[in-house]
Amino acid sequence: MVFSSITFLFLFLPIVLMAYFFLPGRFRNFILLIASLFFYAWGEPVYIVLMVLSIAFNYICGLEINAQTDPKKKRIKLAIAVAADLSVLVLFKYCTFLQLSLPIGISFYTFQAISYIVDVYRGKAPVQKNALNFALYISMFPQLIAGPIVRYADINQQLDNRSISSAEFGAGMRRFLLGLAKKVILANGLGAVFASVTADSASGMATASAWIGLLAYTLQIYFDFSGYSDMAIGLGRMFGFHFNENFRLPYTAESITDFWRKWHISLGSWFREYVYIPLGGNRNGAARQILNLLIVWCLTGIWHGASSNFMFWGLYYGILLILEKFIWGKAVAKLPKILRHVYALFFIILGWTLFFSSSLGEAVTYLGYLFGVGSTGLTDAGTASAIMYQLPLWIIGIFACTGTCKGLLDRAEQSKKAAMAVNAAYIAVFIIAISCLITDSYNPFLYFRF
């Protein structure tokens, strides 16, 4: 089941909301847990067992680590717990020779479990003794499938004590509708352009078409993933939970470092907290810092998948960040703002070639098309149609990536005078989104495979 489906919007969510608000408050966590397990089982009826076992294992490990007073034994128990979690992730995600299907969302809920275990070990989070609450933390359906990765320390108090006002519920609903519009109207529409442009890329492409396809994917993946995050954050708010932001207008970045402060924030902060800092961070000289950065970004790439292109995508960013930090970062910072922005976007957009390609060789071939190597010419018959066919989506999509668009939306929502107009606009967006869901068959979630 996905958020952008008729079943979720008109059957699952209304039933869960009615049960959640009409039954006594003491049942709310139980209702959410049952709903979350059902939500996951809808798409993964076999692997619900794996999730339940992961929940039980990490719950027991947390209790054992918290109860252990001997530092050495405590470290051993931590190592065993983390190793077991990672082993399961590696087994299903990277041992492709076994031909096991990938459990949806396993990367996300495994990282949440590890963050809980490590934070309990460090004393940064209290151990959760209520098994139901812990199970809800791991399996909560708003952010179960594609994040954001929620650290237990950020919501442990909310599991026991949260309140929901009509204003909070309304804000959550608007956030959900914004994410739905990003996904269904923008991401799906621009994704269709990308799929059309690149359908026969193996046999050659015009240079202009290659760039148009790449730009379409650049917008698609942002609206797809940030749209899901918006829906997750909005749903969480409707149920009384406050999840941290996962995107902050990443395409307004003025450097690669700035981009990774704004893109998939929960993943970046997870690797910084649980990998980069434990490795020593920037505390042991430049050479060690470079090594740590390469390790982190190699792992970041591998986290996305077993294909070599993901590892090279991670290393691509690791090398760029190292070059910014030690070679040309100060020079870039002195450039005019528009040039800093162009510099960042150029490398960000090129990087998506590595991400969407199925292999490194395919990525290299596509990069060649972008710069005229192996291309069929500057333009072809599909170049203009790829732009004109979805021209409104291109204009709206590009504008929606800017701070100006967000500023206008924030001011409109805060204005009491504009309240009726804003609500009417959200209703119209919802109707358009539903129309798109009914009439279009193209509705993938790109980050479900991670």
N, C-alpha and C positions, 0 to 999 in steps of 0.2 A: 504494500500500500504506500502511496506517495501523497504528499500534501496537495499536489496539483492534480487531483483526481476527483471525479464526481462522487465516488464511493466515500472518500474521506470527508469531503466538504458537506455532503448532504445526508450522510448516514452515520459514519463513525464519530465525527466531531460533535454533532448535535446530541447524540446519545450520551457521550462521555460528559459533555457540559451539563446536561440535565441531571445526570446521576451525581455529578460532583457538587452541584449547587443545591439540589433539592434534598439530598440525604444529609444526615447530621455531620457536622464538621469533623468529628473523630474518625469518620470513614474515608476522608478525602485521600489520604495517602494510599489506602488499600485500593480505592477505585482507580487512582492513577496507575498503580502498579499492575492491576489486572488489565487495564486498558493498554498499557505499554507492552505487556507480554503478548496480548492479542494482536496488537499492531505489528509487532515483530514476527509473530507466527504466521500472520497473513501472507507475508512474502517468503519467510524462511521457516516452514513448519518443522523441518528436521533439525535445524541449527538452534532452535529455541532451547533444546537440551544443552547445547554447548554454552549458551549464555547463562542458563541457570547454574550450570556447574562452575562457570567462571565467577558468578556472584557468590556462590557458597564457598568456593576456595578462597577468594580474596577476603570475604567476611571473616572466615576462621583465621586466616593469616594476620589480619589486622588485630584481632583479639590476642593472638599468640605473641606478636611483636610488642604490643602494648604491655602485656603481662610479664615479659622477660626483663629481668633486671641485670643480667650479665651482659655487658656490652658486646663481647665477642659472639656469644650465642645469638644475641639480637641481630648482629650483622649477618650471621649465617642464615637466620630465618628470613631476613629481608632479601638476601641474595637468592635463596631458594624460591621465594614468592615471585620476584621479578623475572628470574630465569624461566619459571614455569609459564608465566604470562607471555613472555616473548617467544617461548618454544611453540606455544599454540598458534601465535600469530605467524611465525615463520612456517610452521607446518602447512597451514591453510593458504597462506598468501604467496609463499616463495618456493615451496616444493612442488613445482608445476608438474614434475614427472609423475606425481601421484594422481594427477588429474582430479583433484578434489575441487568442487565448486567453492567459490569464495563466499563466506558468510557476510551478508551485508552489514556494514558498519563495524566490522571487527576491529579495524584500526582505531576507531574512535573510542569504543567502550573499553578496549584493552588499555589504551593510554590513560583513560580516566581511572581505571583500577590501579594502574601502576602509580599514578600521582597520589592516590589515596594511601597506598601502602607506604610510599616514601615519606609522605607528610606525617603520617602517624609515627614512623620511625624517627623522624627529625623532631617530633614534638610540635610541629606547626599546625597540626589539626588533631582534634580529639578523636579517639577511637569511637566508632559507631557501634553501640551495643544492641541497637534495635535492628534485627535482621530485615524487617519490612522496609525500614527507612533506607538501609544500605542497598537493598535490591532496587528500590525506586531510584536512588541516585545513579546506579549503573544503567538502568533500563529505561529511564524516563523518555517517552516517545518523542517529545518535541525536538530533542537534540541527539537522539539515539543513532540515527542513520548517517548523518553527515555533519555532525557538530552543531555549534562550536564545542570544542573540548572543554568541559566544565570541571574545574578543580573542586574537590570536595570541600576544601577550606572556604570556598566562596559561597557555598549554599548550605553548609551543614546546619546553620541556625534556621534557615528557611524551611528545612525539612520538618522541623518541629513547630515552628511558629511563623506564620505568614498571614497576612490579611489582604483582602481583595475589595477594593472600592469600585463603584461604577466608573469612576474616572480612569482608574488603572485598567479595568477591563476594556474600556473603550480605546484607550491608548494601545493596548495589546492587540485589539482587533484591527485597528488602523495599520499597525506595524505589520501584521500578518497580511493584510490586503496589499500593502506596498510590496512585500516580498512576492506575493502571488502574481502581481502585475509584472514585476521584474522577470519572473520565471516564465510565465505563460505567454505574455505578450512580446517582451523584448528578447529574452534568451532563446525561446523556441523559434521566433521569427528569424533572428539573425543566425541561429544555428542551422536553419534550413538553407539559408544563403551559403553558409560555409560548406554544408554537405553537397549542395548543388555544384558549387564552384570546383570543389576538390574531388568530385566523383570519379573523374578519369585522370587524376593527377599523375598516375604511374606512367601514362603514355605521353606526358608532356603538358605544359601549361604556358600561357602567355604571362609575361612578367607582371603586367597590371592586374591580371586575374589572380595571380598568386598573392599579391599584396592585398587585394580586396578580400580574398578568402581568409588570410591571416588576420586582417582587421576585424572581420566578422567573428572569427573565433575569439579574438581578444575581448570583444564585447560580450559574446555569448558566455564565456566561462565566468566572467565577472558577474553578470546578471543572474546566471544559473546558481552560482555558489553563494553570492551575497544575498540573492533572493531567498534561498533556502535558509540562510542564517537569519534573515529578517523574519521569516515565518516561524522559525524556531524560537527566536527571542520574543516575538509577539505572542505565540502560544504559551510560552512560559509565563509571560506577564498576565495573561488571561487566567492562569491557574495560580497566580501569586508568587511566581519565581522571577528573579531578576538575574538573567545571564549577562555576562560581559559582552561587549561589542566584539565582532569578529572582523569587520571591515570599516575603514575610515577613509573613504574616497581614495583608494590606492592609485588611481590613474592621475591624480593631481600631484604625485610625488615629484620631487626635484632631485632625487638621487636614488640609487638602488637601495642604499641603507634606509632611506625614507620610505621607499616602497614596502620593504619588509617590516616596517613598523605599522603599516596600514593594511597589509594583505594577510588574510588567515592568521589573525593576531593570536588566537588561542594555540595554534600549532607552534608558531614561533616562540611564544612565551614558554610552552612546554619544553621544547628542546633547549632553550636557554636555562631553564630552572633545573632540569633533570639530566642534561647531558653536558652542555657547555660549561656551566659553573662547576659541576663535580670534576670535570677534566682539568680544571685550573683556570678556565676563562682567560682573562688577560693579565693574570698575576705573575706569570713566570717568564716574562720576556717575549720579544716579538716572534721568535722562531716557534716557540710553544703555542703562542696565540694563533699563528697561521695554521699550525697542525690541528689545533682544536677546531678552528673554523672549517677546515676541510673535512674533518670527521663529521661535524654537525651537519654540514650541507650535503655530504654524501649520504648520510642517514636520512636527511629530509627528503632527498630524491627517492631513496629506496622505500621510504614509508609509503610513497604514492604507488609503488608497484614493482614487480620483479623484472620488468623489461629494462634493458640497458639504457634506453633513452631517458628514463626517469633518473637514473644515477647520474648521467651526464648533465641532465637539467639541473640537478642539485649542485653538482660541481661547477657548472657554468655560473650559478649565482654565488657560490663560495669564492670562486676566483675573482669575480667582479667586486665582491665586498672587500676582499683582501686588497685588490688594486685601489679601490676607493680609500681604504684606510691608510695604506702605506705609500701609495704612489701619486695618484692624481686627485684625491679627494679635496685637498685644499684649493687646488686650481679650479675644480668644478664649482666649489662654493663661492668663488669670486666672479663667476660668470653672471650675466644678467638672468633674471628669473626665467624668462621665456626660453633661454638656451639651456638652463638647467633642466627645465621641464622636457624639452625636446630630447636632450641627452638621455634622461631616464626612460622616456617612452620608447625610444629607439631600441634600447637593450631589452626592455620588458617585452615589447612586441616580438622581437626576434626570438626571445626565450620560449615563447609559446609554441614555436615550431618543434622544438625538442619535446615539448609536453604532449602534443596531440599526435605525433608520429608514432607508429607502431614499432619502429626500430631506429637505430642511429643512422643506418644507411638511408632510410626513407627521409629522415630529417635533413641529412646533407643534400639529398636530391632536391627537396623543397627549397632549402636555402639557396641552392643554385638557381632555381627558377626566379627567386626574388631579385637576383642580381644579373639575370640574363644568361646564366650558364645552363645550357640544355633546354632553355625555354623555346616555345614555338614562335616567339616574336614579342613585340611590345604589348599588343592587344589582340583580342580575338572577338568572335561574335558574342560571347557571353559576358564580356567585360562591362559594357554599358548596362545591360539588363540586370546584372547582379547589383548594381547601384540603384537604378531607377525602379526596379520591381518592388523594392522595400525602402524607398527613399524616406518616407515618414519615420520608419523605425531607425534608420541611420541617424536622422536628425535628433529624434527624441533620445536615442541611446547615447549618443555623444554628449548631448546636453545633460543627461541624467548622471553622467560621470563627474560633473563639475561641482564645485562648492557653491556656485551661484544657484543651481537647481535645489540643492539641499537647504540653502539659506531661505529661499522663497517658500519652500515647503514648511520649514520650521516656523517662519513668521506667520504663515497662513493658519497653521494649527494652533498657534498661541493667541491669535486674534479672535476675540469673542464676536466681533462684527462679521468675520468671515466664516463662522462656525457652520452655518447652514450650507454655504457654498462648498466648503471643504467636505462635509458629510455627503453632499450630493455628488461631488466628484469621486469620492471613494465608492459610492454605490454604482456610479457609471463604470468605473474601472472594474469593479467586481462583475458586472453584467458582461462587459467586453471580454474579460478573462474566461468566464464560463462559456461564452460563445466560441472562443478560441478552443477551449477544451473539447467542446462538442463537435466542432467542424474539423479540427486538425488532429492528425495521428502522430505527429512528431512531438514527443514529450519526454525526452530522456533527462535524467539527473546525472550530470557528468561525475560528480563526486561520490555516487553510490558505489562505484567500483573500488573505492579506497577503504 
